[in-house]
């Protein structure tokens, strides 16, 4: 059991009024919005993350589109998601151990380099006509493994490069960068694939990872935060910490549940646009870009907010996302889809930002990497839930699959609001 008295000195409590940044000016043009970007280290980290997330956004659009193009099966999209989910679920704790045990910069650099090489190989293979569905599945396994080993380090290193009072702001800006990517990259990737083919998309992924590598290389190397104990001892200590801190335990459970119901739509959207809306990859890109635009504005607003009532905001954004998905599922017009995708993007941005901000604000530094590895199991859980909902889409239709995810998310959010008051009290 973790000594809660120690935690009070290093992390805010659920009853504190404003853990960090309370007196900082607000407003999109105010100091609060851009505070973390004053530091060179965070600018490098943010630039690296922008390129890294850009590569992930291109892959999220290109991989399911190419798989569906060569198989004409939404179930195969689920298998592709499952192929990346298994290693992410299995090896994410290893990534968390590495993040606490070794220099995070080195882990991130090696992971990005290997992702670059995989993207180059896939691009060359598709251009030569050699890539088949089993090859896509095999590379999805490899990509899942790489993500599980480097993503805990990328998330946990934020606190090492910004002042504690700017942590929430830095995380919100990182989320804003992700949404800039969602607004711009999918549209560009859709046009690229439409005119130059799927191989060009993978070459673009490689180029973005190259940019990320250059910036990651310039970050300062920081010493590890954990001791030299072995993997089993470190993981046992991490699990004991999570069980002993009810706030962290609740946040992780709610995050993982929300992810399972909110993320599948992002993989299934290509099928929805093709089979229900009857549009191509360029229109899919515009749809995702509009979602990203709403998400970007939301992220900047969150970056400007004071640290109050964040638990309630978290639940509110999850409910908005669920409602948006239900609305999207019942319409069959591309123009109406452009309208309903906005609350989906806004809700997703708020859910992702506040889940990360709350966990990072309340976790103790010595356990940050291991806790973030549990947090980042959301990527693997996303793939598992996507696999399940892809089966629903195969037999009941893609619109039903989207509607069910949205409806269940609304019910899940309501249940948390009524039965887990600890979350609603978080500031």
N, C-alpha and C positions, 0 to 999 in steps of 0.2 A: 504494500500500500504506500502511495506517495504521500509525503508530508505536505499537507495543504498549506501549512504556514509558509513553506518555501515558495510555493506557487504564487502566493499573494505578492511577494516581492518582485517576481519576474513577469507575471501575467495578470491581466485584469480579472476581476471576479464578476459573476453574473449580476451582482447588485450594484456595481460601480456606475456612476452617472455618465462618465465619458472617459474611457480608458486612455485614449491618446488623442492629441490634436484638438482638444476642446476649445482652446482659445484662438485657433487659427482662422484667418479670414476665409470666407466661402465665396462661391460664385464661380462660373466657368472661366471668367477672366481673372479670378483672384489668386492669391498666393497658394491657397490650399490645393487648387486643381493641379498645379504643375510643380509642387514643392519638391518631390523626389527627383525630378529631372535636373535639379541644380547640380547634383553630384555627377562627376564624370563616370564613376564606376557604374552607377545605375543607368546612365545613358548608354554605355556599352552593353550592359546586360539587356536593357530594353531593346536596343537595336538587334542584338543577337536573337532575342525572343521573337521580335517581329519577323525576322527572316525564317526562323525555325517554325513558327506558327504558320507563316505563309506557305512553307513547304507542306505542312500537314493539311492545310486547307486545299491546296491543289490536289494532293493525294486523295482527300476525302471526296473530291468531285470526280477525279479521273478514274480511280480504281473501281468504284461501283459501276460507273458508266461503261467502262471497258468490259468488265465482267458480264454485265447484263447484255452488252452488245454481242459477245461471242457465245453466250449460253441461252439468252432469252428466258432466264429463270430467276425470279425474285428469291427463291430458296437458296440459290447459289450465292446471292448477296449475304444471306444469313450465314452460310458456311464460311464465307470469306471473313466476316466479322468474328465468327467463332474461332477461326484459325489464329487470329491475333489475340483473342481474349484469353485463350488457355495459357500461353506463356506469360501474359501480363498478370493474370491471377496467381500463377505459380511463383513467378520470380520477382514480383513487386516487393515483397519483404526483403529479398536479397538486395534490391536497389536501395531500399531504405537503410539497410545495414551499411552498405557501401557509402551512402551519403553522410552518415554520422562518423564512419570509421576512416574515410579517405578524403583527400582534397576534392571538393565538389567541382571545381573548374576542370580538373583532369577527366573526371567521369563524363562531364558534359561534352568536352572536346572530342574524346574518343567515340562517344555515341553518335555525335553529329557526323563525324568522318565516315563511320560505317554506313550510316543512312544515306550519305551522298553516294557511296560506291554502289549500294543496292539500287538506288534510283537510276544511276547511269547504266547499270547492267540491264534493268528492265526496259529502259528507253531503247537501248541498242537491240535488245531481243525483240521488242514489238516492231521496230523498224525493219528487222530482218524477217518478220513473220514467224518467229520461233516460240512466242509466248502463248501458252495454252492455259486453260482454267487451272489445272494442277500446279503449274508454275506460279500463278497468282496466289494460290493457296499457300504454297511453300514460302514465298517471299512475305506473305502476311504473317506467318509464324515467326520468321526472322525479325520483321519489323516490330512485332509485339514484344519479342524478347529485348530488343534494343531499347524500346520505349520504357519497359519496366525497369531497366538498369540505370537509365539516365534521368528520367523525369523526376523522381524524388529529389535528386541533387539540384535540378533546375529550380524546383519550387522552394526547397529549403534554403537556398543560398541568398534569397532576397534579403532576409534579415541581417545577413553579413555585410551588405553593401549599402544599406540605408540606415539613417538614424531611426531609433525605435519610434519616435513620435511621428515619423513619416511612413510607417509600415503600411497602414491601411491605404494611404494615398498611393504608395508604390504598387500595391497589389491591384488597386482599381485602375491605375494607369496601364499596368500590364494587361488587364482585362480589356481596357479600351484599345490597346494595340491589337489584341486578338480580334476585336470586332472591326477595326479598320481592315484587317485581313479578310474577315468574312464579308465586308462590304465591297472590297475592290478585287480581291484575288479570284473568287469563284467566277465572277463575270469575265475577267480576263482569261481565266483557264477555260471557261466554256467556249469563248471565241477561238482560243488557240486550238482546242481539240476539234471544234467544228471545221476549221479551215486547214489545220496541219496534222490532225490525227492524234491518237492517244500517246504515241511515242514522244511527241513534243511536250506533252504535259509532264512526263517523267524527266525529261531534260531540264525543264523549268524547275522541278523539285530539286534536282542536283545543284542547279545554279543558286537557288535560295540557301541550301545548306552550305554552299561555299562562302556566301556572305556571312552566315551565322558563325562559321569557323573563324573567319578573320577577326570578328569582334570578340568572340569567346577567348581567343588567344591573347587578347590585350587585357583581360580581367586579371586583377591581382589574385594570386594564389593564397588562400587562407587555410590555416591548420584545421584538422578535423575537430569536431565538438565532443566526440565520445572517447572513452578509454580504449585500451587495447584488448579487451576481453574478446573471446571468440564469438562466432555467429550465434550459437545457441544461447549463450549467456546474455548477449545483447538483445536478442529478440524476446527472450523471457522477461527481461527488464522492461522492454518497451510495452509488452502486453500487460504487465503488472501496472505500469503507469496508466495505460488507457483504462483498465478496469477500475483503478483507484480514483480517477478524475471523472466524475459523472458528466461534467460539462463537455469534455472532449468526447466521451463515449456517445453522448446524445448527438453531438454535431456529426460525428462520423456515421452513425446509423441513419440519421435523417438525410445526410448527403448521399449515401449509397442508395437509399430508397428512392430519393428524388431523381437521381441519375438513371436508375433502371427504367423509370417511366418517362423521362423527358428527352433522353438522348436518341432513342431509336429513329425518330422522325428524320434526323439529319442524314442517316444512311438510306432510309426508304424514300426520301424525297425524289431522287431520280426516277424511281418507278412511278410515283404519283404523278409527276409532271409528264411522263411519257404515256402512261396508260389511261390516266383520268383527264389531265389537262390537254393532252395531245400536242405537246410542244417539244422542241429540241434542246440540245445542250446550251445554246446561247440564251434561250429564255429561262432555263434553269439557273444559269449564272446570274441573270437579272433578278430573279426571285430571291436567291440567296444574298445578293448584294443589298437588296432592299431590307431584308431581315437584318443584315449586318449594320446598315445605316441606323436603324432604330436602336440596335444594341450599342452602337458607338455613342450615341447621344446619352443613353442610359448610363454607360460606364463613366462618362465625363461628369454627369450629375452625381454619381456615387463618389467619385474622386473629390468632389467639392463638399460632400456632406460631413457634418460633425458625427462623431462616433456615438450616436444615440439610437435606441430602438432598432438596432440592426437585426435582432431576431425576428421582429415583426415584419420588417422590410423583406427579409429573406422569404418568409412564408407568403407574403403578398405577391412577390414576383413569381413564385412557384404556381400560385393559383391563377395568375394572369396567363402564364405559359400554358397551363392545362386548358383553360378556356379558349385560348387562341387555336390550339390543336383541334379541339372539338369543332370550332367554326370552320377551320380549314378542311376538315374531313367531310362536312356536309355540303360543300359547294363543289361545282364542277366547271367553273369558269376561271380561266387564267387571270382575267382582270380582277375578279373578286379575290382570287388567291393572293394577288399583290397587296390587297387590303388586309387580309387576315394574317399574312406572314409578319406584319409589323408587330402586333402584340406577342407573337411567338418569339421574335427576335429580342424584343424588350424584356420579356419574361425570362428567357434563357440567359441573357446578359446579367440580369439582377440575381438570378439563382446562382450562377457560377461565381459572380463577384463576391456575394455575401457568404457563400459557403467557404470559399478560400480565405476571405478576410477574417471570419470568425474563428476558424481553426487556427490560423497563423497567429491571431491575436492572443489566444488563450493557451497555446501549447508552450511547454517549457523547452528552452533551447537545446538542452542535452538530448532530448528525445525527438527533435523536430523532424529529422530525416526519416525515422521509423514511423512516426505518426503520419507524415506526408505520404509514405509508401502505402499505408492503409487508405488514406484519402484518395490516392491516385489509382487504387484498385477500381475506381469508377470507370476508367477506360476499359478494363477487362469486363466489368459488369455491364457496361454499355454494349459491348459486343455480344455478351450472352443474352441480354434482353432483346437486342436487335435480332438475334437468331430466332428467338421465340416468336417475336412479332412478325418476322418474315414468313414464318409458317402460317400465322393467321392471315397474312396478306395473300399467300398462295391459295388458300382454300376459301377465305371469306371476302377477299378483295382488299386492296391497299387502303381504300377510304375507311373501311371498318377498322383496320389495324391502327390507323392514325387516331380515329375517334376513340377507340378503347384506351390507348395510351393517355390521351388528354383527359378523359373522364376519370380514369383511375388516379391520375395525378391530382386532380381537384379533390377527390375523396381522401387521398393520402394527406394532402395539406390540411384539410379540415380536421382530420383525426389528430394530427400533430398539434394543431392549435388548441384543441379541446383537452387532449390527454397528456401533453408534454409541456406544461406551463414553464418549465425551466428554460426552454428555448425562447419563449416570448419575452422573457425578462432580460435577455442578453443585450448588452449595450455595446 
